[in-house]
Amino acid sequence: MNTDITASTNPEYPVIDRNPPFTTVVGNFSTLDYFRFATITGVSVTVGYLSGIKPGIRGPSMVTGGLIGLMGGFMYAYQNSAGRLMGFFPNDNEVARYKK
């Protein structure tokens, strides 16, 4: 299966890996990525709890909101990490770390 991505625009920053694998992208998560991941998850849990109209559905609503936030936060962190590796976002730290 070919997962090569052809971008419609050229990267503005140095390219570290044009097609990074999943393990490299997750291993490249920065502290800010983890912070955003946790923040999105926490806000989603709170919104899920508050959106439960009746007391009996607050728990399931909170869990559902938390799962949605967990997935959304992970995808957002993954997008930022992959974008830095592919040169679409500022990547000074990655260039210094992966410089050969």
Accessible surface in RSA format (square Angstrom, percent):
REM  Atomic radii and reference values for relative SASA: ProtOr
REM  Chains: A
REM  Algorithm: Lee & Richards
REM  Probe-radius: 1.40
REM  Slices: 20
REM RES _ NUM      All-atoms   Total-Side   Main-Chain    Non-polar    All polar
REM                ABS   REL    ABS   REL    ABS   REL    ABS   REL    ABS   REL
RES MET A   1   219.09 113.5 133.18  88.1  85.91 204.5 108.25  92.0 110.84 146.8
RES ASN A   2   132.09  91.1  95.96  92.7  36.14  87.0  39.88  96.0  92.22  89.1
RES THR A   3    73.37  52.2  60.77  61.6  12.60  30.0  50.68  68.1  22.69  34.3
RES ASP A   4    65.45  45.8  42.34  42.1  23.10  54.6  14.62  34.4  50.83  50.7
RES ILE A   5   101.89  58.0  93.05  69.3   8.84  21.3  96.31  69.4   5.58  15.1
RES THR A   6   114.83  81.7  87.48  88.7  27.36  65.2  64.23  86.3  50.61  76.5
RES ALA A   7    46.58  42.8  19.88  30.7  26.71  60.8  26.04  36.7  20.54  54.4
RES SER A   8   119.34 100.8  73.70  98.4  45.64 105.1  56.23 119.7  63.11  88.4
RES THR A   9    92.20  65.6  83.93  85.1   8.27  19.7  72.48  97.4  19.72  29.8
RES ASN A  10   133.03  91.7 118.71 114.7  14.32  34.5  25.44  61.2 107.59 104.0
RES PRO A  11    50.86  37.1  30.94  28.2  19.92  72.4  31.00  25.6  19.87 123.5
RES GLU A  12   148.86  85.5 110.40  83.5  38.46  91.6  44.50  86.1 104.36  85.2
RES TYR A  13    77.92  36.4  69.93  39.8   7.99  20.8  43.14  32.4  34.78  42.9
RES PRO A  14    78.60  57.3  66.32  60.5  12.27  44.6  77.97  64.4   0.62   3.9
RES VAL A  15    74.82  49.2  43.94  39.8  30.88  74.4  43.94  38.2  30.88  83.7
RES ILE A  16    50.01  28.5  18.14  13.5  31.87  76.8  22.51  16.2  27.50  74.6
RES ASP A  17    46.22  32.4  42.03  41.8   4.19   9.9  13.33  31.4  32.89  32.8
RES ARG A  18   134.14  56.3 127.45  65.0   6.69  15.9  60.99  83.4  73.15  44.3
RES ASN A  19    57.14  39.4  44.05  42.6  13.09  31.5  13.85  33.3  43.29  41.8
RES PRO A  20    16.77  12.2   4.95   4.5  11.82  43.0   4.95   4.1  11.82  73.4
RES PRO A  21    72.98  53.2  61.59  56.1  11.39  41.4  72.98  60.3   0.00   0.0
RES PHE A  22   117.56  58.8 110.61  68.5   6.96  18.1 110.61  67.1   6.96  19.9
RES THR A  23   106.10  75.5  94.62  95.9  11.48  27.4  78.15 105.0  27.95  42.2
RES THR A  24    41.85  29.8  33.36  33.8   8.49  20.2  23.34  31.4  18.51  28.0
RES VAL A  25     0.76   0.5   0.76   0.7   0.00   0.0   0.76   0.7   0.00   0.0
RES VAL A  26    42.65  28.1  41.35  37.4   1.30   3.1  41.35  35.9   1.30   3.5
RES GLY A  27    60.11  74.1   0.00   N/A  60.11  74.1  34.87  95.7  25.24  56.5
RES ASN A  28     0.19   0.1   0.00   0.0   0.19   0.5   0.16   0.4   0.04   0.0
RES PHE A  29    19.78   9.9   2.85   1.8  16.93  44.0   2.85   1.7  16.93  48.4
RES SER A  30    36.63  31.0  29.60  39.5   7.03  16.2  33.50  71.3   3.12   4.4
RES THR A  31   118.89  84.6 111.23 112.8   7.66  18.3  76.53 102.8  42.36  64.0
RES LEU A  32    93.82  52.2  89.05  63.7   4.77  12.0  91.57  64.3   2.24   6.0
RES ASP A  33     0.75   0.5   0.75   0.7   0.00   0.0   0.00   0.0   0.75   0.7
RES TYR A  34   116.83  54.5 113.48  64.6   3.36   8.7  85.16  64.0  31.68  39.0
RES PHE A  35   132.35  66.2 125.75  77.9   6.60  17.2 131.87  80.0   0.48   1.4
RES ARG A  36    79.16  33.2  77.48  39.5   1.68   4.0  16.79  22.9  62.38  37.8
RES PHE A  37    39.31  19.7  39.18  24.3   0.13   0.3  39.18  23.8   0.13   0.4
RES ALA A  38    66.02  60.7  51.68  79.7  14.34  32.6  58.93  83.0   7.09  18.8
RES THR A  39    60.35  42.9  52.17  52.9   8.18  19.5  54.70  73.5   5.65   8.5
RES ILE A  40    59.58  33.9  56.47  42.1   3.11   7.5  59.27  42.7   0.31   0.9
RES THR A  41    28.47  20.2  28.47  28.9   0.00   0.0  27.85  37.4   0.62   0.9
RES GLY A  42    36.34  44.8   0.00   N/A  36.34  44.8  33.20  91.1   3.15   7.0
RES VAL A  43    87.13  57.3  84.12  76.2   3.01   7.3  86.50  75.2   0.64   1.7
RES SER A  44    24.25  20.5  19.44  26.0   4.80  11.1   8.05  17.2  16.19  22.7
RES VAL A  45    50.56  33.3  50.56  45.8   0.00   0.0  50.56  43.9   0.00   0.0
RES THR A  46    73.33  52.2  69.41  70.4   3.91   9.3  48.99  65.8  24.34  36.8
RES VAL A  47    89.15  58.7  87.63  79.3   1.52   3.7  88.69  77.1   0.46   1.3
RES GLY A  48     4.96   6.1   0.00   N/A   4.96   6.1   4.88  13.4   0.08   0.2
RES TYR A  49    94.18  44.0  94.18  53.6   0.00   0.0  59.67  44.8  34.51  42.5
RES LEU A  50   130.38  72.6 102.81  73.5  27.57  69.3 104.75  73.6  25.63  69.0
RES SER A  51    66.94  56.6  43.22  57.7  23.72  54.6  43.70  93.1  23.23  32.5
RES GLY A  52     2.75   3.4   0.00   N/A   2.75   3.4   0.49   1.3   2.27   5.1
RES ILE A  53   148.71  84.6 126.93  94.6  21.78  52.5 133.23  95.9  15.47  42.0
RES LYS A  54   140.09  68.3 139.25  85.4   0.85   2.0  82.91  74.6  57.18  60.9
RES PRO A  55   108.43  79.0  91.96  83.8  16.47  59.9  92.69  76.5  15.74  97.8
RES GLY A  56    66.22  81.7   0.00   N/A  66.22  81.7  41.38 113.5  24.85  55.6
RES ILE A  57    87.01  49.5  87.01  64.8   0.00   0.0  87.01  62.7   0.00   0.0
RES ARG A  58    82.82  34.8  82.82  42.2   0.00   0.0   7.85  10.7  74.98  45.4
RES GLY A  59    31.75  39.2   0.00   N/A  31.75  39.2  27.42  75.3   4.33   9.7
RES PRO A  60    84.71  61.7  76.79  70.0   7.92  28.8  83.88  69.3   0.82   5.1
RES SER A  61    28.01  23.7  17.93  23.9  10.08  23.2  16.90  36.0  11.11  15.6
RES MET A  62    67.89  35.2  67.59  44.7   0.30   0.7  51.70  44.0  16.19  21.4
RES VAL A  63    87.98  57.9  81.41  73.7   6.57  15.8  87.24  75.8   0.73   2.0
RES THR A  64    75.11  53.4  74.29  75.3   0.82   2.0  49.54  66.5  25.56  38.6
RES GLY A  65    12.46  15.4   0.00   N/A  12.46  15.4  11.83  32.5   0.63   1.4
RES GLY A  66     9.03  11.1   0.00   N/A   9.03  11.1   8.05  22.1   0.98   2.2
RES LEU A  67    98.66  54.9  97.86  70.0   0.79   2.0  97.95  68.8   0.71   1.9
RES ILE A  68   105.78  60.2 103.78  77.3   2.00   4.8 103.78  74.7   2.00   5.4
RES GLY A  69     2.51   3.1   0.00   N/A   2.51   3.1   2.51   6.9   0.00   0.0
RES LEU A  70    80.69  44.9  80.61  57.7   0.09   0.2  80.61  56.6   0.09   0.2
RES MET A  71   108.79  56.3 104.88  69.4   3.91   9.3  68.32  58.1  40.47  53.6
RES GLY A  72    27.47  33.9   0.00   N/A  27.47  33.9  22.99  63.1   4.48  10.0
RES GLY A  73     0.15   0.2   0.00   N/A   0.15   0.2   0.00   0.0   0.15   0.3
RES PHE A  74    61.08  30.6  61.08  37.8   0.00   0.0  61.08  37.0   0.00   0.0
RES MET A  75   122.76  63.6 117.24  77.6   5.52  13.1  78.74  66.9  44.02  58.3
RES TYR A  76    89.37  41.7  85.96  48.9   3.41   8.9  54.21  40.7  35.16  43.3
RES ALA A  77     0.25   0.2   0.06   0.1   0.19   0.4   0.06   0.1   0.19   0.5
RES TYR A  78    61.11  28.5  61.11  34.8   0.00   0.0  43.72  32.9  17.38  21.4
RES GLN A  79   104.58  58.5  95.99  70.2   8.59  20.5  33.21  70.7  71.38  54.1
RES ASN A  80    15.70  10.8  15.70  15.2   0.00   0.0   3.43   8.2  12.28  11.9
RES SER A  81     0.00   0.0   0.00   0.0   0.00   0.0   0.00   0.0   0.00   0.0
RES ALA A  82    10.19   9.4  10.19  15.7   0.00   0.0  10.19  14.3   0.00   0.0
RES GLY A  83     4.66   5.8   0.00   N/A   4.66   5.8   4.45  12.2   0.22   0.5
RES ARG A  84    29.51  12.4  29.51  15.0   0.00   0.0  16.75  22.9  12.75   7.7
RES LEU A  85     0.41   0.2   0.41   0.3   0.00   0.0   0.41   0.3   0.00   0.0
RES MET A  86    31.71  16.4  30.25  20.0   1.46   3.5  26.44  22.5   5.27   7.0
RES GLY A  87     0.00   0.0   0.00   N/A   0.00   0.0   0.00   0.0   0.00   0.0
RES PHE A  88    68.67  34.4  52.28  32.4  16.39  42.7  52.98  32.1  15.69  44.9
RES PHE A  89    72.10  36.1  72.04  44.6   0.06   0.2  72.10  43.7   0.00   0.0
RES PRO A  90    86.62  63.1  78.64  71.7   7.98  29.0  78.93  65.2   7.69  47.8
RES ASN A  91     1.67   1.1   0.48   0.5   1.19   2.9   1.17   2.8   0.49   0.5
RES ASP A  92   119.35  83.6 108.49 108.0  10.86  25.7  35.18  82.8  84.17  83.9
RES ASN A  93   114.86  79.2 107.16 103.6   7.70  18.5  17.98  43.3  96.89  93.6
RES GLU A  94     5.35   3.1   5.35   4.0   0.00   0.0   0.00   0.0   5.35   4.4
RES VAL A  95    47.76  31.4  45.58  41.3   2.18   5.3  47.37  41.2   0.39   1.1
RES ALA A  96    77.65  71.4  51.47  79.4  26.18  59.6  57.46  80.9  20.19  53.5
RES ARG A  97   129.41  54.3  96.58  49.2  32.83  78.2  63.52  86.8  65.89  39.9
RES TYR A  98    74.73  34.9  62.03  35.3  12.70  33.0  55.67  41.8  19.06  23.5
RES LYS A  99   165.36  80.7 133.20  81.7  32.16  76.6  83.75  75.4  81.61  86.9
RES LYS A 100   235.02 114.7 161.33  99.0  73.68 175.4 139.34 125.4  95.68 101.9
END  Absolute sums over single chains surface
CHAIN  1 A     6971.5       5754.2       1217.3       4676.2       2295.3
END  Absolute sums over all chains
TOTAL          6971.5       5754.2       1217.3       4676.2       2295.3
